[in-house]
Protein backbone atom coordinates (compact mmCIF):
# COMPACT_ATOMS: atom_id res chain seq x y z
CA UNK A 1 0.00 0.00 0.00
CA UNK A 2 1.08 3.57 -0.73
CA UNK A 3 0.62 5.42 2.56
CA UNK A 4 0.89 9.14 3.21
CA UNK A 5 1.54 9.80 6.91
CA UNK A 6 1.06 13.40 8.01
CA UNK A 7 1.73 15.10 11.35
CA UNK A 8 2.80 18.52 12.59
CA UNK A 9 6.01 18.86 14.61
CA UNK A 10 5.92 18.01 18.33
CA UNK A 11 3.65 15.49 20.01
CA UNK A 12 1.69 14.80 16.82
CA UNK A 13 4.87 13.76 15.00
CA UNK A 14 6.19 11.65 17.89
CA UNK A 15 2.85 9.80 18.02
CA UNK A 16 2.87 9.20 14.24
CA UNK A 17 6.32 7.62 14.42
CA UNK A 18 5.05 5.07 16.93
CA UNK A 19 3.04 3.49 14.10
CA UNK A 20 6.32 2.54 12.40
CA UNK A 21 5.62 -1.24 12.35
CA UNK A 22 2.69 -0.48 10.03
CA UNK A 23 4.71 1.89 7.85
CA UNK A 24 7.57 -0.58 7.46
CA UNK A 25 5.20 -3.10 5.85
CA UNK A 26 4.11 -0.51 3.28
CA UNK A 27 5.47 2.23 1.01
CA UNK A 28 5.25 5.35 3.15
CA UNK A 29 5.86 9.05 2.54
CA UNK A 30 6.03 11.28 5.61
CA UNK A 31 4.88 14.89 5.65
CA UNK A 32 5.68 17.26 8.50
CA UNK A 33 6.36 20.90 9.21
CA UNK A 34 10.11 21.11 9.94
CA UNK A 35 12.88 19.90 7.57
CA UNK A 36 15.22 18.49 10.24
CA UNK A 37 12.61 15.89 11.24
CA UNK A 38 13.72 13.90 8.19
CA UNK A 39 16.58 12.65 10.41
CA UNK A 40 14.02 10.68 12.39
CA UNK A 41 12.70 8.76 9.36
CA UNK A 42 15.92 7.96 7.49
CA UNK A 43 15.33 5.56 4.61
CA UNK A 44 11.79 6.83 4.04
CA UNK A 45 10.52 9.62 1.79
CA UNK A 46 10.03 12.86 3.72
CA UNK A 47 8.42 16.13 2.64
CA UNK A 48 8.31 19.47 4.52
CA UNK A 49 5.24 21.69 4.24
CA UNK A 50 4.47 25.13 5.71
CA UNK A 51 2.79 24.84 9.12
CA UNK A 52 -0.68 26.21 9.66
CA UNK A 53 -3.30 26.71 12.28
CA UNK A 54 -6.67 28.40 12.08
CA UNK A 55 -5.28 31.67 13.51
CA UNK A 56 -2.96 32.47 10.61
CA UNK A 57 -4.84 32.78 7.32
CA UNK A 58 -1.87 33.28 4.98
CA UNK A 59 0.01 30.25 6.30
CA UNK A 60 -3.16 28.22 6.11
CA UNK A 61 -3.49 29.00 2.38
CA UNK A 62 0.15 28.03 1.73
CA UNK A 63 -0.33 24.85 3.71
CA UNK A 64 -3.50 23.87 1.83
CA UNK A 65 -1.83 24.43 -1.55
CA UNK A 66 1.25 22.48 -0.57
CA UNK A 67 -0.62 19.52 0.93
CA UNK A 68 -3.00 19.40 -2.05
CA UNK A 69 -0.08 19.31 -4.48
CA UNK A 70 1.63 16.47 -2.62
CA UNK A 71 -1.54 14.41 -2.29
CA UNK A 72 -2.21 14.79 -6.04
CA UNK A 73 1.34 13.84 -7.05
CA UNK A 74 1.82 11.00 -4.56
CA UNK A 75 -1.69 9.58 -5.06
CA UNK A 76 -1.65 7.62 -1.78
CA UNK A 77 -4.07 4.73 -1.27
CA UNK A 78 -4.12 5.45 2.46
CA UNK A 79 -3.70 8.71 4.40
CA UNK A 80 -3.05 8.58 8.14
CA UNK A 81 -2.75 11.61 10.39
CA UNK A 82 -2.22 12.11 14.11
CA UNK A 83 -2.91 15.87 13.75
CA UNK A 84 -3.12 18.69 13.54
CA UNK A 85 -4.44 21.12 10.83
CA UNK A 86 -2.13 19.97 7.98
CA UNK A 87 -3.22 16.38 8.58
CA UNK A 88 -6.86 17.34 8.46
CA UNK A 89 -6.23 19.11 5.15
CA UNK A 90 -4.47 16.01 3.80
CA UNK A 91 -7.37 13.80 4.82
CA UNK A 92 -9.89 16.14 3.16
CA UNK A 93 -8.02 16.20 -0.16
CA UNK A 94 -7.26 12.49 0.03
CA UNK A 95 -10.90 11.66 0.59
CA UNK A 96 -11.85 13.59 -2.57
CA UNK A 97 -9.29 11.58 -4.53
CA UNK A 98 -10.53 8.26 -3.21
CA UNK A 99 -7.86 7.42 -0.61
CA UNK A 100 -8.75 5.53 2.54
CA UNK A 101 -8.44 8.15 5.28
CA UNK A 102 -7.64 7.64 8.95
CA UNK A 103 -7.51 10.21 11.74
CA UNK A 104 -5.95 9.26 15.08
CA UNK A 105 -6.79 11.89 17.66
CA UNK A 106 -3.82 12.81 19.86
CA UNK A 107 -3.55 11.04 23.21
CA UNK A 108 -3.31 14.56 24.66
CA UNK A 109 -7.06 14.91 24.07
CA UNK A 110 -7.95 12.94 27.15
CA UNK A 111 -11.15 14.70 28.15
CA UNK A 112 -12.70 15.45 24.76
CA UNK A 113 -11.92 14.97 21.10
CA UNK A 114 -9.88 17.81 19.52
CA UNK A 115 -11.62 20.35 17.29
CA UNK A 116 -9.81 18.84 14.28
CA UNK A 117 -10.87 15.37 15.43
CA UNK A 118 -14.48 16.48 15.51
CA UNK A 119 -14.22 17.78 11.96
CA UNK A 120 -12.48 14.54 10.96
CA UNK A 121 -15.52 12.53 12.07
CA UNK A 122 -17.39 14.17 9.17
CA UNK A 123 -14.66 13.50 6.59
CA UNK A 124 -12.38 10.57 7.42
CA UNK A 125 -13.25 6.92 6.80
CA UNK A 126 -12.11 6.12 10.29
CA UNK A 127 -11.50 8.21 13.42
CA UNK A 128 -9.71 6.80 16.45
CA UNK A 129 -9.59 8.18 19.97
CA UNK A 130 -6.89 6.91 22.29
CA UNK A 131 -9.18 6.99 25.32
CA UNK A 132 -11.87 4.36 25.80
CA UNK A 133 -14.29 6.76 27.51
CA UNK A 134 -14.30 9.02 24.41
CA UNK A 135 -15.38 6.25 21.99
CA UNK A 136 -18.76 6.70 20.31
CA UNK A 137 -20.71 5.55 17.25
CA UNK A 138 -18.39 7.66 15.06
CA UNK A 139 -15.16 7.32 17.02
CA UNK A 140 -13.29 4.06 17.56
CA UNK A 141 -11.12 3.12 20.52
CA UNK A 142 -8.74 0.25 19.79
CA UNK A 143 -5.56 0.72 21.80
CA UNK A 144 -3.26 3.74 21.84
CA UNK A 145 0.22 4.82 20.85
CA UNK A 146 1.70 4.01 24.28
CA UNK B 1 22.10 17.17 34.61
CA UNK B 2 18.54 18.46 34.61
CA UNK B 3 16.91 18.98 31.22
CA UNK B 4 14.16 21.59 30.97
CA UNK B 5 12.10 21.77 27.77
CA UNK B 6 9.00 23.70 26.72
CA UNK B 7 8.48 22.35 23.20
CA UNK B 8 8.71 24.08 19.88
CA UNK B 9 5.44 25.91 19.47
CA UNK B 10 4.96 28.69 21.98
CA UNK B 11 6.79 30.37 24.88
CA UNK B 12 6.28 29.14 28.44
CA UNK B 13 7.91 31.82 30.59
CA UNK B 14 6.16 30.72 33.79
CA UNK B 15 8.07 27.42 33.74
CA UNK B 16 11.40 29.02 32.82
CA UNK B 17 11.10 31.73 35.51
CA UNK B 18 10.22 29.19 38.21
CA UNK B 19 13.11 26.93 37.20
CA UNK B 20 15.45 29.94 37.10
CA UNK B 21 14.53 30.67 40.75
CA UNK B 22 15.17 27.05 41.64
CA UNK B 23 18.46 26.96 39.70
CA UNK B 24 19.65 29.95 41.78
CA UNK B 25 19.46 27.73 44.87
CA UNK B 26 21.36 24.84 43.25
CA UNK B 27 24.54 26.42 41.81
CA UNK B 28 26.26 23.04 41.52
CA UNK B 29 23.60 21.45 39.34
CA UNK B 30 23.95 21.62 35.54
CA UNK B 31 20.74 22.74 33.81
CA UNK B 32 20.19 22.40 30.05
CA UNK B 33 17.24 24.52 29.01
CA UNK B 34 15.29 24.67 25.75
CA UNK B 35 12.58 27.31 25.48
CA UNK B 36 10.94 28.64 22.34
CA UNK B 37 10.65 32.46 22.02
CA UNK B 38 11.14 33.10 25.72
CA UNK B 39 10.53 36.72 26.81
CA UNK B 40 11.89 36.12 30.30
CA UNK B 41 15.66 36.57 30.65
CA UNK B 42 17.02 33.79 32.81
CA UNK B 43 19.82 34.65 35.26
CA UNK B 44 21.01 31.22 36.27
CA UNK B 45 21.22 29.27 33.02
CA UNK B 46 21.56 29.69 29.28
CA UNK B 47 18.39 29.12 27.23
CA UNK B 48 18.50 27.36 23.85
CA UNK B 49 15.76 28.25 21.39
CA UNK B 50 15.50 25.07 19.33
CA UNK B 51 17.26 21.71 19.46
CA UNK B 52 17.86 19.26 16.64
CA UNK B 53 16.21 15.88 17.08
CA UNK B 54 19.65 14.39 17.75
CA UNK B 55 20.53 16.99 20.42
CA UNK B 56 17.12 16.62 22.04
CA UNK B 57 17.53 12.89 22.28
CA UNK B 58 21.10 13.27 23.55
CA UNK B 59 20.01 15.60 26.38
CA UNK B 60 17.08 13.31 27.21
CA UNK B 61 19.53 10.46 27.43
CA UNK B 62 21.95 12.26 29.76
CA UNK B 63 19.36 13.93 31.99
CA UNK B 64 18.80 12.67 35.53
CA UNK B 65 15.50 14.57 35.67
CA UNK B 66 13.28 16.14 33.01
CA UNK B 67 11.16 19.22 33.73
CA UNK B 68 8.75 20.16 30.97
CA UNK B 69 5.39 21.39 29.78
CA UNK B 70 2.76 18.65 29.53
CA UNK B 71 3.46 18.10 25.82
CA UNK B 72 3.11 14.58 24.45
CA UNK B 73 6.40 14.70 22.53
CA UNK B 74 8.43 15.16 25.70
CA UNK B 75 6.24 12.88 27.83
CA UNK B 76 6.49 9.99 25.35
CA UNK B 77 10.26 10.46 24.97
CA UNK B 78 10.69 10.43 28.76
CA UNK B 79 8.54 7.30 29.16
CA UNK B 80 10.40 5.46 26.39
CA UNK B 81 13.75 6.31 28.01
CA UNK B 82 12.35 5.57 31.48
CA UNK B 83 13.32 9.03 32.74
CA UNK B 84 11.97 10.75 35.86
CA UNK B 85 9.86 13.70 34.78
CA UNK B 86 7.92 16.57 36.35
CA UNK B 87 5.46 18.31 34.03
CA UNK B 88 3.72 21.63 34.53
CA UNK B 89 0.72 21.97 32.18
CA UNK B 90 0.33 25.09 30.05
CA UNK B 91 -2.87 26.86 31.02
CA UNK B 92 -5.42 28.71 28.95
CA UNK B 93 -5.85 31.44 31.58
CA UNK B 94 -2.21 32.46 31.06
CA UNK B 95 -2.55 32.27 27.26
CA UNK B 96 0.01 29.51 27.18
CA UNK B 97 -2.04 27.34 24.83
CA UNK B 98 -5.25 27.44 22.79
CA UNK B 99 -7.17 25.11 25.11
CA UNK B 100 -6.80 23.09 28.32
CA UNK B 101 -5.64 19.81 26.79
CA UNK B 102 -2.32 19.92 28.66
CA UNK B 103 -4.23 20.00 31.93
CA UNK B 104 -6.26 16.98 30.78
CA UNK B 105 -3.10 15.13 29.73
CA UNK B 106 -1.38 15.89 33.03
CA UNK B 107 -4.35 14.70 35.11
CA UNK B 108 -4.77 11.44 33.18
CA UNK B 109 -1.09 10.52 33.12
CA UNK B 110 -0.73 11.43 36.80
CA UNK B 111 -3.73 9.22 37.64
CA UNK B 112 -2.08 6.32 35.76
CA UNK B 113 1.05 6.90 37.86
CA UNK B 114 3.26 7.69 34.84
CA UNK B 115 4.62 11.11 35.84
CA UNK B 116 4.91 13.85 38.48
CA UNK B 117 2.69 16.87 37.91
CA UNK B 118 3.00 20.41 39.24
CA UNK B 119 -0.17 22.38 38.59
CA UNK B 120 1.41 25.73 39.47
CA UNK B 121 4.74 27.39 40.26
CA UNK B 122 4.65 26.72 44.02
CA UNK B 123 3.89 23.08 43.47
CA UNK B 124 6.80 22.85 41.03
CA UNK B 125 9.17 24.31 43.65
CA UNK B 126 7.85 21.92 46.30
CA UNK B 127 7.96 18.84 44.09
CA UNK B 128 11.47 19.68 42.96
CA UNK B 129 12.67 20.15 46.55
CA UNK B 130 11.09 16.84 47.59
CA UNK B 131 12.51 14.86 44.67
CA UNK B 132 15.96 16.31 44.05
CA UNK B 133 18.38 14.62 44.30
CA UNK B 134 17.66 11.53 46.38
CA UNK B 135 14.05 10.73 45.53
CA UNK B 136 14.34 11.10 41.75
CA UNK B 137 13.18 7.89 40.11
CA UNK B 138 11.38 6.92 36.91
CA UNK B 139 7.71 6.09 37.44
CA UNK B 140 6.98 4.16 34.27
CA UNK B 141 8.47 2.78 31.05
CA UNK B 142 6.81 2.22 27.67
CA UNK B 143 8.03 0.36 24.59
CA UNK B 144 9.20 1.85 21.30
CA UNK B 145 5.98 1.56 19.33
CA UNK B 146 2.20 1.88 19.60
CA UNK B 147 0.15 -0.89 21.22
CA UNK B 148 -0.22 -4.10 19.13
CA UNK B 149 -3.97 -3.60 19.38
CA UNK B 150 -3.84 -0.27 17.55
CA UNK B 151 -1.34 -1.44 14.92
CA UNK B 152 -3.40 -4.56 14.23
CA UNK B 153 -6.60 -2.54 13.94
CA UNK B 154 -4.97 -0.20 11.40
CA UNK B 155 -3.38 -3.12 9.52
CA UNK B 156 -6.77 -4.80 9.11
CA UNK B 157 -8.47 -1.58 8.03
CA UNK B 158 -6.02 -0.63 5.28
CA UNK B 159 -5.93 -4.09 3.66
Interface residues (C-beta under 8 A of the other chain):
Chain A: X1 X3 X9 X10 X11 X12 X13 X14 X15 X18 X19 X20 X21 X22 X25 X26 X34 X36 X37 X39 X40 X53 X77 X78 X80 X100 X102 X104 X106 X107 X108 X109 X110 X111 X112 X114 X126 X128 X131 X140 X142 X143 X144 X145 X146
Chain B: X7 X8 X9 X52 X53 X54 X70 X71 X72 X73 X75 X76 X77 X79 X98 X100 X101 X102 X104 X105 X107 X108 X142 X144 X145 X146 X147 X148 X149 X150 X151 X153 X154 X155 X157 X158
